[in-house]
Amino acid sequence: MVSEGLIHLYLSAYTRVAQINRSISCCRESLYLKMAVNIPGLIAVIVFYILILATGIWASRKAKKEEKKCTGNKSEVAMVGGRNMNLWVGIFTVTATWVGGGYIMGTAELVYDPSKGLLWVHGLVAFAFNLFFGGFFFAKPMRDNNYVTMIDPFQLRYGNAWTVMLCIPAILSEVFWSACTLAALGGTMNVILGIAPYQSILISASVAILYTLLGGLYSVAYTDVIQLFLIVVSLWLCVPFLILNPASTDIVNTAVNNVYQAPWLGKIDLTDLWRWLDDFFLLALSGVCYQCFYQRLLAASSSAQAQKMCYAAGVLCFFLGFPSVLIGAVAASTDWNQTSYGLPSPYEKGEAGIIMPIALQHLCPVYISIAGIGAIAAVVMSSMDSTLLSSSSMFTHNIYKKIIRKKASDRELVWVIKISVLFFGVLGICLAMTTSSVYGLMFMSEELIYCTIFPQLVSVLFIPVSNGYGSLVGYVVGVTLRLLGGDSFFKIPPVIPYPGCTLVDGIYVQLFPFKTLTMLLSLFSIVSVSYLTSLLFKRGLLPEKWDIFDVSKNTDIILKDVKESDKETELSPINKEDDVGEIENQA
């Protein structure tokens, strides 16, 4: 009996050890799979980066040739080229800037999200409308006046001190945008290539920073052409494999029927209509407040060419969103239990934000998913380089040159641009490596731009009576009302509960279009206060010593006078040293 008991104990122990060994082996295998790097994919991405870097180096040589031809400021070549950008290059670079990581991946995410759907994808129509709107109203006055950045008209009319305050949200929005696109790329490469997010962020940002440092706008523009080509080819190459995957159901059926989740077409309840319109106008109008938009237009040879670039890019931007819609629709029509991803679904795991790389990884062959990661890397880099150059241009031209070092040499300004590109690039990398709250910061930044900078830009370009007092009050009104409206992402309760404000899962949601209302009230404040203060100072009802914005002296200076002054001082292809800043001194 004792021997039998010992044998039984030995067998039990042996079985238990074997089970433990199998468990350890499975854990090791699982850990290996999670940590394994997709070598073919990594090689393909490296080849793509080498191609982009080579294009940037080639473009930098073109920039040096333009500097030799230019009789004006060499630093402006880095910011706006020689103001002779080819029409087709201009169209492609504007399109590539708008078709960024947020547009491509965000569209797929919203279509896949059961609580949203296609009807909540504002980007396709809003971004196209934004480019048409900007081309029709803003391209001509900005290009005809030969501005270097979008901040120039503010600096001319309101002076240097107040313009710095307007520069802050404009620069920060560019930095947050680059950080968010880098963070999206890090998550994507982690899913498909198996490399750590911080590694892909560092590599991608370093490449973008390097070729932007080398050639400025020329490197950014010509690499955008290559990146846009890869976006179109790679995404459309993935779509047939996604649709034909056995785990996916007919997307036409799932558009209106509940198969694996709610229909991907989505729906808009009557209670959500005003909120939908608020978000649409936010995206449709705020885009004209970004420097990366004007950087391309100001590099065009004429205002007519700048408008053509906007109209053509608007059409391309709309159609380039279709692959993302189809990828989101396929993901919503997939039985994930039949794929290597398994259950629960990506939405139930909280991974809807990276549904595009997940779909490419688990519904496409390996070599096709590699093409998809190339497309995503392309859209991220096309946005990253644009934001770097835009933020650096505003800092160098509007802050360093006009305020910090008014007598800085042209060579010094070129170095300031390079150092600024490096600084803002590192800042974007640091933000991208922190937390997902960067996304919230970007959305908050966009809303602040919509509520403050958009009415400021409209007033300075189209309302001659606007002055510094109106701009100051409008800015305060816009920022204050936006903050008092609360923020659902940061879970900040609203101080002003607008009509329809509801509590959803413990978070207050504003259904009233308060962002658009805030923008309109800011614009009204600018116009009314500007008119009132101009009247009071001009008629002597207020003492001239109180006039810190010199309204009584500069009442008659409007933008058309700037245009006439520019015509007198213009050289081809870049203005002489008597640029916008010196015209301000003459005024």
Legacy VTK file of the C-alpha trace (Angstrom):
# vtk DataFile Version 3.0
C-alpha trace
ASCII
DATASET POLYDATA
POINTS 587 float
0.000 0.000 0.000
2.809 2.333 0.870
4.591 1.603 -2.390
1.382 2.166 -4.340
0.862 5.476 -2.545
4.396 6.561 -3.308
3.956 5.595 -6.949
0.677 7.494 -7.104
2.315 10.529 -5.451
5.255 10.332 -7.877
2.943 10.145 -10.899
0.884 13.083 -9.641
4.013 15.144 -9.075
5.378 14.175 -12.495
2.083 15.122 -14.157
2.010 18.447 -12.316
5.618 19.241 -13.325
4.830 18.356 -16.928
1.827 20.686 -16.836
3.977 23.469 -15.412
6.614 22.902 -18.085
3.979 23.034 -20.798
2.606 26.238 -19.298
6.063 27.775 -19.183
6.665 26.676 -22.768
3.367 28.221 -23.878
4.177 31.435 -22.046
7.585 31.579 -23.652
6.068 30.933 -27.062
3.411 33.596 -26.488
6.024 36.048 -25.255
8.187 35.284 -28.270
5.274 35.884 -30.635
4.512 39.188 -28.948
8.102 40.277 -29.048
8.972 38.831 -32.471
9.840 41.479 -35.016
8.368 41.254 -38.509
11.711 41.264 -40.346
10.351 41.547 -43.939
8.056 44.370 -42.879
10.855 46.152 -41.053
13.086 45.919 -44.138
10.293 47.312 -46.321
9.781 50.268 -43.971
13.536 50.959 -43.901
13.595 50.989 -47.716
10.659 53.403 -47.680
12.448 55.733 -45.260
15.615 55.646 -47.366
13.558 56.593 -50.432
11.955 59.509 -48.618
15.288 60.689 -47.212
16.915 60.510 -50.651
14.081 62.594 -52.088
14.543 65.150 -49.320
18.281 65.388 -50.001
17.642 65.869 -53.722
15.099 68.595 -52.956
17.589 70.333 -50.652
19.914 70.763 -53.625
17.080 72.421 -55.522
16.568 74.754 -52.566
20.235 75.791 -52.706
19.909 76.591 -56.417
16.873 78.759 -55.663
18.846 80.604 -52.975
21.451 81.549 -55.575
18.762 82.895 -57.928
17.015 84.801 -55.156
17.897 88.478 -54.670
15.938 88.820 -51.438
15.898 87.013 -48.107
17.487 83.554 -48.304
15.635 82.498 -45.141
12.340 82.888 -46.972
13.393 80.180 -49.428
13.195 77.695 -46.551
9.738 78.979 -45.556
7.955 79.706 -48.873
10.394 78.422 -51.486
11.036 80.787 -54.371
7.312 81.555 -54.685
7.417 79.552 -57.908
6.192 76.120 -56.833
5.026 73.874 -59.668
1.230 73.595 -59.827
1.148 69.793 -59.668
3.674 69.651 -56.853
1.579 72.224 -55.003
-1.601 70.184 -55.467
0.054 67.020 -54.197
1.705 68.656 -51.186
-1.534 70.364 -50.084
-3.394 67.058 -50.448
-0.725 65.084 -48.566
-0.823 67.593 -45.708
-4.590 67.232 -45.275
-4.638 63.464 -45.790
-2.742 62.826 -42.576
-2.749 60.136 -39.936
-5.799 61.544 -38.166
-7.788 61.668 -41.402
-6.880 58.163 -42.626
-7.008 56.267 -39.318
-9.739 58.402 -37.762
-12.103 57.777 -40.665
-11.670 54.005 -40.371
-12.167 54.222 -36.606
-15.446 56.159 -36.824
-16.897 53.861 -39.502
-16.024 50.807 -37.383
-17.249 52.279 -34.089
-20.770 50.854 -33.440
-21.802 54.023 -31.610
-20.847 56.272 -34.552
-20.710 54.946 -38.115
-20.201 56.517 -41.526
-22.677 59.346 -40.932
-20.402 60.656 -38.166
-17.382 60.826 -40.466
-17.195 64.585 -41.009
-13.741 64.551 -42.540
-14.568 63.508 -46.102
-16.893 66.421 -46.785
-15.565 68.857 -44.171
-11.933 68.694 -45.296
-12.894 69.064 -48.954
-15.154 72.007 -48.076
-12.344 73.519 -46.019
-9.977 73.528 -49.000
-12.597 75.030 -51.334
-13.542 77.600 -48.707
-9.924 78.548 -48.042
-9.117 78.750 -51.736
-12.104 80.942 -52.568
-11.843 83.431 -49.684
-8.376 83.332 -48.120
-5.863 82.312 -50.805
-6.078 85.508 -52.844
-5.646 88.160 -50.096
-2.851 86.182 -48.422
-0.869 85.499 -51.605
-1.447 88.918 -53.215
0.086 90.614 -50.179
3.189 88.389 -50.342
2.972 87.356 -46.719
5.443 84.803 -45.366
3.204 83.390 -42.596
-0.449 83.657 -41.634
0.593 85.798 -38.634
1.912 88.652 -40.821
-1.413 90.513 -41.226
-1.920 90.456 -37.442
1.576 91.790 -36.842
1.085 94.560 -39.353
-2.193 95.795 -37.916
-1.987 95.009 -34.206
1.747 95.314 -33.530
4.318 92.884 -32.176
3.320 92.551 -28.521
-0.244 91.342 -29.019
0.706 89.185 -32.022
2.791 86.958 -29.737
-0.392 85.931 -27.923
-1.971 84.971 -31.244
1.145 82.988 -32.171
0.966 80.750 -29.106
-2.162 78.709 -29.979
-1.132 78.614 -33.647
2.290 77.123 -32.844
1.014 74.751 -30.154
-1.655 73.373 -32.470
1.037 72.417 -34.983
3.118 70.699 -32.284
0.146 68.761 -30.877
-0.817 67.688 -34.383
2.642 66.228 -35.028
2.661 64.507 -31.615
-0.673 62.828 -32.242
0.271 61.549 -35.691
3.528 60.156 -34.287
1.663 58.423 -31.457
-0.714 56.865 -33.999
2.243 55.598 -36.041
3.841 54.104 -32.928
0.722 52.055 -32.187
0.417 50.968 -35.812
3.979 49.691 -36.159
3.692 47.923 -32.822
0.701 45.956 -34.157
2.089 45.073 -37.588
5.879 45.044 -37.197
6.153 44.063 -33.545
8.542 46.876 -32.637
8.100 49.095 -29.596
6.115 52.306 -30.201
8.942 54.533 -28.991
11.312 52.998 -31.572
9.049 53.763 -34.520
8.370 57.259 -33.159
12.083 58.028 -32.869
12.965 56.636 -36.308
10.083 58.276 -38.180
10.497 61.644 -36.491
14.264 61.615 -37.046
13.846 61.045 -40.782
11.228 63.819 -41.062
13.362 66.231 -39.016
16.482 65.465 -41.075
15.065 66.131 -44.533
13.149 69.184 -43.276
16.411 70.583 -41.900
18.179 69.970 -45.202
15.772 71.516 -47.685
12.966 73.378 -45.946
9.796 73.733 -47.993
11.288 72.113 -51.096
12.145 68.913 -49.215
8.723 68.874 -47.574
6.880 69.435 -50.865
8.745 66.889 -52.984
8.669 64.179 -50.320
4.915 64.817 -50.060
4.601 63.807 -53.722
6.257 60.427 -53.025
4.236 59.949 -49.854
0.927 60.707 -51.575
1.716 58.183 -54.313
2.400 55.510 -51.665
-0.814 56.383 -49.832
-2.952 55.913 -52.943
-1.287 52.717 -54.179
-0.848 50.980 -50.810
-4.319 51.559 -49.374
-6.158 50.607 -52.545
-3.948 47.509 -52.809
-5.150 46.382 -49.371
-8.879 46.894 -49.949
-9.593 43.844 -52.218
-7.842 41.452 -49.820
-9.844 42.827 -46.907
-13.180 42.537 -48.693
-12.496 38.985 -49.952
-11.369 37.624 -46.582
-13.564 34.608 -45.599
-14.114 36.012 -42.106
-15.772 39.146 -43.529
-19.425 39.434 -44.542
-20.850 41.483 -47.410
-20.394 45.125 -46.372
-23.560 46.145 -48.236
-25.593 43.883 -45.959
-23.888 45.014 -42.747
-24.338 48.678 -43.676
-28.009 48.528 -42.655
-28.323 45.226 -40.774
-27.038 44.199 -37.365
-24.819 41.164 -38.062
-21.768 41.241 -35.788
-22.401 44.728 -34.441
-24.555 47.784 -35.148
-24.794 48.786 -38.868
-21.666 50.659 -39.948
-23.734 53.266 -41.790
-24.659 54.686 -38.394
-27.437 57.081 -37.528
-27.907 60.642 -36.324
-30.614 61.136 -33.729
-32.501 64.389 -33.717
-31.014 65.203 -30.316
-27.488 64.847 -31.774
-28.114 66.939 -34.898
-26.870 70.253 -33.471
-23.788 68.587 -32.028
-23.113 66.971 -35.429
-23.355 70.362 -37.148
-21.110 71.933 -34.516
-18.390 69.337 -35.146
-18.794 69.677 -38.910
-18.288 73.449 -38.903
-15.355 73.012 -36.530
-13.550 70.792 -39.054
-14.769 72.679 -42.116
-13.593 76.120 -40.964
-10.706 75.613 -38.542
-8.376 74.286 -41.259
-7.852 77.781 -42.672
-6.234 78.756 -39.351
-3.194 76.494 -39.770
0.113 77.797 -41.075
0.781 74.551 -42.969
-2.189 75.458 -45.191
-0.807 78.881 -46.094
2.784 77.688 -46.421
1.891 76.027 -49.732
-0.337 78.838 -50.969
2.274 81.498 -50.267
4.825 79.454 -52.258
2.626 79.560 -55.380
3.618 81.834 -58.255
0.293 83.698 -58.125
-2.982 83.849 -56.236
-4.761 82.173 -59.176
-2.399 79.196 -58.943
-2.865 79.062 -55.155
-6.629 78.811 -55.650
-6.253 76.040 -58.228
-4.102 74.105 -55.749
-6.860 74.348 -53.131
-9.689 73.280 -55.440
-7.819 70.290 -56.870
-6.600 69.204 -53.423
-10.179 69.392 -52.111
-11.348 66.902 -54.735
-8.414 64.543 -54.109
-8.837 64.765 -50.355
-12.460 63.640 -50.627
-11.724 60.580 -52.769
-8.644 59.540 -50.801
-10.875 58.949 -47.787
-12.719 56.097 -49.534
-10.164 53.334 -48.699
-10.442 54.192 -45.007
-14.235 53.997 -45.196
-14.030 50.552 -46.801
-11.480 49.312 -44.245
-13.714 50.457 -41.384
-16.742 48.856 -43.040
-14.920 45.534 -43.483
-13.786 45.592 -39.850
-17.410 46.126 -38.764
-18.453 43.189 -40.980
-15.878 40.706 -39.644
-16.378 37.730 -37.366
-13.215 38.247 -35.347
-13.515 34.761 -33.859
-12.567 33.390 -37.299
-9.375 35.445 -37.429
-6.050 35.212 -35.638
-7.190 38.171 -33.510
-9.946 36.169 -31.796
-12.511 37.378 -29.281
-13.388 39.772 -27.758
-13.518 42.147 -30.735
-11.222 45.184 -31.074
-14.065 47.499 -30.026
-14.720 45.466 -26.879
-10.997 45.565 -26.075
-10.950 49.341 -26.486
-8.740 49.156 -29.595
-11.068 50.847 -32.086
-8.549 53.661 -32.464
-6.069 51.311 -34.170
-8.614 49.295 -36.143
-6.826 49.996 -39.433
-3.523 48.295 -38.512
-5.450 45.493 -36.773
-7.481 44.846 -39.925
-4.367 44.935 -42.101
-2.565 42.540 -39.778
-5.303 39.922 -39.341
-7.291 40.139 -42.586
-4.517 40.582 -45.173
-1.515 38.500 -46.244
1.774 39.554 -44.676
3.152 41.271 -47.771
-0.072 43.260 -48.181
-0.077 44.392 -44.554
3.470 45.635 -45.104
2.188 47.824 -47.947
-0.455 49.137 -45.582
2.086 50.115 -42.944
3.965 51.970 -45.663
0.832 53.981 -46.419
0.270 54.816 -42.757
3.911 55.822 -42.307
3.581 58.033 -45.395
0.512 59.894 -44.123
2.152 60.447 -40.735
5.396 61.787 -42.178
3.553 64.050 -44.633
1.858 65.707 -41.651
4.921 65.651 -39.399
7.225 67.561 -41.755
4.532 70.150 -42.513
3.903 70.945 -38.867
7.626 71.183 -38.120
8.233 73.732 -40.861
5.059 75.682 -40.075
5.761 76.130 -36.363
9.410 76.968 -37.068
8.440 79.547 -39.690
6.072 81.371 -37.354
8.579 81.430 -34.516
11.491 82.572 -36.697
9.674 85.131 -38.841
7.113 86.569 -36.439
8.788 86.270 -33.037
12.559 86.024 -33.433
12.949 88.360 -36.427
10.296 90.900 -35.483
10.671 90.973 -31.689
13.744 89.220 -30.297
16.398 90.134 -32.907
15.123 92.777 -35.294
18.570 93.198 -36.855
19.290 89.492 -37.246
21.183 88.604 -40.416
19.707 86.324 -43.027
22.254 83.622 -42.204
21.280 83.818 -38.534
17.600 83.384 -39.419
18.384 80.273 -41.449
20.055 78.757 -38.390
17.133 79.767 -36.189
14.787 77.911 -38.544
16.939 74.777 -38.311
17.189 74.945 -34.521
13.420 75.543 -34.280
12.701 72.516 -36.479
14.870 70.403 -34.192
13.311 71.845 -31.019
9.689 71.415 -32.106
10.508 67.967 -33.457
11.915 66.844 -30.106
8.938 68.398 -28.330
6.551 66.455 -30.582
8.480 63.232 -29.893
8.281 63.766 -26.128
4.547 64.445 -26.251
3.946 61.408 -28.471
5.691 59.160 -25.935
3.627 60.329 -22.964
-0.043 59.376 -22.838
-3.151 59.333 -24.986
-4.113 62.685 -23.486
-2.092 64.198 -26.320
-5.090 63.454 -28.513
-7.285 65.388 -26.160
-4.843 68.287 -26.188
-4.960 68.334 -29.978
-8.759 68.385 -30.051
-8.814 71.095 -27.412
-6.269 73.055 -29.443
-8.378 72.753 -32.597
-11.425 73.991 -30.750
-9.527 76.944 -29.293
-8.284 77.830 -32.796
-11.825 77.632 -34.133
-13.206 79.760 -31.312
-10.420 82.357 -31.299
-8.072 82.385 -34.329
-10.736 81.879 -37.009
-12.733 85.029 -36.081
-9.422 86.894 -35.713
-8.333 85.897 -39.223
-11.684 86.808 -40.749
-11.647 90.230 -39.117
-8.048 91.143 -39.959
-8.454 90.204 -43.631
-11.997 91.334 -44.401
-13.092 93.889 -41.766
-11.052 97.121 -42.123
-12.278 98.611 -38.840
-10.784 95.801 -36.712
-8.054 96.870 -34.303
-6.032 95.585 -31.360
-8.692 96.369 -28.757
-11.330 94.371 -30.599
-8.859 91.553 -31.166
-7.974 91.442 -27.460
-11.593 91.377 -26.299
-12.586 88.830 -28.946
-9.713 86.589 -27.906
-10.699 86.738 -24.240
-14.367 86.097 -25.080
-13.517 83.102 -27.271
-11.144 81.447 -24.792
-13.367 82.116 -21.762
-16.594 80.839 -23.280
-14.881 77.749 -24.661
-13.380 76.849 -21.281
-16.647 77.515 -19.449
-18.364 75.071 -21.810
-16.422 72.188 -20.244
-14.729 69.297 -22.010
-15.986 65.710 -22.145
-12.558 64.246 -23.006
-10.884 65.665 -19.888
-14.098 65.106 -17.912
-14.292 68.811 -17.045
-17.878 69.679 -16.064
-19.332 72.736 -17.800
-19.776 75.954 -15.862
-22.316 77.037 -18.489
-24.745 74.170 -19.154
-26.153 75.053 -22.553
-29.606 73.775 -23.598
-29.532 70.011 -24.086
-26.554 69.398 -21.778
-26.866 65.805 -20.591
-25.006 63.423 -18.295
-23.773 60.324 -20.172
-21.889 57.668 -18.185
-20.938 60.231 -15.575
-19.642 62.745 -18.171
-21.437 65.945 -19.174
-21.990 66.208 -22.935
-22.994 69.482 -24.590
-25.508 68.816 -27.379
-25.910 72.514 -28.137
-23.511 73.904 -30.830
-21.716 76.038 -28.258
-18.368 75.984 -30.114
-19.877 77.664 -33.167
-21.776 80.066 -30.916
-18.522 80.935 -29.138
-16.830 81.613 -32.484
-19.651 83.922 -33.586
-19.657 85.808 -30.280
-15.886 86.244 -30.533
-16.250 87.662 -34.060
-19.040 89.986 -32.917
-16.874 91.198 -30.019
-13.974 91.985 -32.344
-16.117 94.037 -34.724
-18.161 95.896 -32.110
-15.269 96.752 -29.774
-13.050 97.764 -32.713
-15.713 100.117 -34.057
-16.415 101.598 -30.626
-12.769 102.206 -29.697
-11.967 103.664 -33.138
-14.878 106.058 -32.746
-13.879 107.097 -29.229
-10.209 107.723 -30.018
-10.813 109.333 -33.409
-13.273 111.853 -31.963
-11.084 112.593 -28.965
-13.537 111.185 -26.434
-10.656 109.177 -24.961
-7.183 110.682 -24.396
-4.554 109.709 -26.942
-2.125 108.605 -24.208
-4.471 105.698 -23.460
-4.239 104.469 -27.057
-1.749 101.597 -26.647
-2.621 100.151 -30.076
-2.222 103.521 -31.874
-5.731 103.322 -33.290
-5.978 107.103 -33.620
-2.835 107.163 -35.793
-3.418 104.053 -37.888
-7.163 104.194 -38.428
-6.813 104.541 -42.170
-4.253 101.774 -42.701
-5.958 98.779 -44.276
-4.653 95.767 -46.073
-5.039 97.171 -49.576
-2.405 99.778 -48.668
-0.071 96.925 -47.766
-0.630 95.413 -51.180
0.313 98.684 -52.893
3.445 98.986 -50.723
4.452 95.423 -51.571
4.174 96.154 -55.282
6.663 98.994 -54.890
9.204 96.861 -53.012
8.789 93.465 -54.677
11.549 91.612 -56.498
11.203 88.286 -58.235
10.892 85.658 -56.993
11.200 86.826 -53.340
10.606 90.263 -51.899
13.530 92.484 -51.062
14.639 93.082 -47.520
11.734 95.560 -47.296
9.279 92.791 -46.407
6.104 92.950 -44.403
7.911 93.812 -41.196
9.538 96.935 -42.673
6.289 98.040 -44.289
4.896 97.943 -40.760
7.579 100.403 -39.647
6.762 102.698 -42.579
3.096 102.572 -41.625
LINES 1 588
587 0 1 2 3 4 5 6 7 8 9 10 11 12 13 14 15 16 17 18 19 20 21 22 23 24 25 26 27 28 29 30 31 32 33 34 35 36 37 38 39 40 41 42 43 44 45 46 47 48 49 50 51 52 53 54 55 56 57 58 59 60 61 62 63 64 65 66 67 68 69 70 71 72 73 74 75 76 77 78 79 80 81 82 83 84 85 86 87 88 89 90 91 92 93 94 95 96 97 98 99 100 101 102 103 104 105 106 107 108 109 110 111 112 113 114 115 116 117 118 119 120 121 122 123 124 125 126 127 128 129 130 131 132 133 134 135 136 137 138 139 140 141 142 143 144 145 146 147 148 149 150 151 152 153 154 155 156 157 158 159 160 161 162 163 164 165 166 167 168 169 170 171 172 173 174 175 176 177 178 179 180 181 182 183 184 185 186 187 188 189 190 191 192 193 194 195 196 197 198 199 200 201 202 203 204 205 206 207 208 209 210 211 212 213 214 215 216 217 218 219 220 221 222 223 224 225 226 227 228 229 230 231 232 233 234 235 236 237 238 239 240 241 242 243 244 245 246 247 248 249 250 251 252 253 254 255 256 257 258 259 260 261 262 263 264 265 266 267 268 269 270 271 272 273 274 275 276 277 278 279 280 281 282 283 284 285 286 287 288 289 290 291 292 293 294 295 296 297 298 299 300 301 302 303 304 305 306 307 308 309 310 311 312 313 314 315 316 317 318 319 320 321 322 323 324 325 326 327 328 329 330 331 332 333 334 335 336 337 338 339 340 341 342 343 344 345 346 347 348 349 350 351 352 353 354 355 356 357 358 359 360 361 362 363 364 365 366 367 368 369 370 371 372 373 374 375 376 377 378 379 380 381 382 383 384 385 386 387 388 389 390 391 392 393 394 395 396 397 398 399 400 401 402 403 404 405 406 407 408 409 410 411 412 413 414 415 416 417 418 419 420 421 422 423 424 425 426 427 428 429 430 431 432 433 434 435 436 437 438 439 440 441 442 443 444 445 446 447 448 449 450 451 452 453 454 455 456 457 458 459 460 461 462 463 464 465 466 467 468 469 470 471 472 473 474 475 476 477 478 479 480 481 482 483 484 485 486 487 488 489 490 491 492 493 494 495 496 497 498 499 500 501 502 503 504 505 506 507 508 509 510 511 512 513 514 515 516 517 518 519 520 521 522 523 524 525 526 527 528 529 530 531 532 533 534 535 536 537 538 539 540 541 542 543 544 545 546 547 548 549 550 551 552 553 554 555 556 557 558 559 560 561 562 563 564 565 566 567 568 569 570 571 572 573 574 575 576 577 578 579 580 581 582 583 584 585 586
